[in-house]
Amino acid sequence: MMNCPLCSHAAHTRSSYQVSTNTKERFNQCQNINCGHTFITHETFVRSIASPKVDSPVLPHPEKSGQVLLGI
């Protein structure tokens, strides 16, 4: 969620577009009925705080129903 740059009220994302692997363009609309400003923002990955030591997939927990998992 962003704040409207005109009136500082909450603005919600209406749609988004993946510009690149690390950047998303968001189309926002102010929720203040007296403003209603629509604007575009970019959300970009900057850096990691903590990275996993091992990057390998983990099998899901077995279901209580005993349902067989599909092959991976």
C-alpha positions in Angstrom: 0.0 0.0 0.0 1.2 3.5 -0.8 0.0 6.9 0.5 -1.3 9.4 -2.1 1.4 11.9 -2.9 -1.3 14.7 -3.1 -3.4 14.2 0.1 -1.4 11.5 2.0 -4.4 9.1 2.4 -4.1 5.4 1.6 -3.9 4.4 -2.0 -4.7 0.9 -3.2 -3.1 -1.0 -6.1 -5.6 -1.5 -8.9 -3.3 -3.5 -11.2 0.4 -4.2 -11.8 2.8 -5.1 -14.5 6.1 -7.0 -14.1 8.6 -4.6 -15.8 11.7 -6.8 -15.1 12.8 -9.6 -12.8 13.3 -7.2 -10.0 10.8 -4.4 -10.8 7.0 -4.2 -10.8 5.0 -1.2 -12.0 1.8 -0.6 -9.9 -1.2 1.5 -10.9 -2.6 3.0 -7.7 -5.8 4.9 -6.7 -6.3 7.2 -3.7 -9.0 6.0 -1.4 -9.9 9.5 -0.3 -13.3 10.2 -2.1 -12.5 13.9 -2.3 -9.1 13.2 -4.1 -9.3 10.0 -6.1 -5.8 10.6 -7.6 -4.5 7.8 -9.8 -0.8 7.4 -10.2 2.0 4.9 -11.0 4.7 3.6 -8.7 7.6 1.2 -9.2 8.4 -1.5 -6.6 12.0 -2.7 -6.9 14.1 -5.3 -5.2 17.0 -3.6 -3.4 19.0 -6.2 -1.4 18.5 -9.3 0.7 18.6 -9.2 4.5 19.1 -12.9 4.9 19.4 -15.6 2.2 18.8 -19.3 2.6 22.0 -21.4 3.0 20.6 -24.2 0.9 18.3 -23.4 -2.1 16.6 -26.7 -2.7 12.9 -27.6 -2.8 11.4 -29.4 0.1 8.6 -32.0 -0.3 5.3 -31.0 1.3 4.0 -32.6 4.5 1.9 -35.8 3.9 -1.9 -35.2 3.8 -3.9 -36.6 6.7 -6.3 -38.1 4.1 -3.5 -40.3 2.8 -3.7 -38.8 -0.7 -0.8 -39.7 -2.8 1.5 -36.8 -3.9 2.1 -36.3 -7.6 5.6 -37.0 -8.9 7.9 -34.0 -9.0 
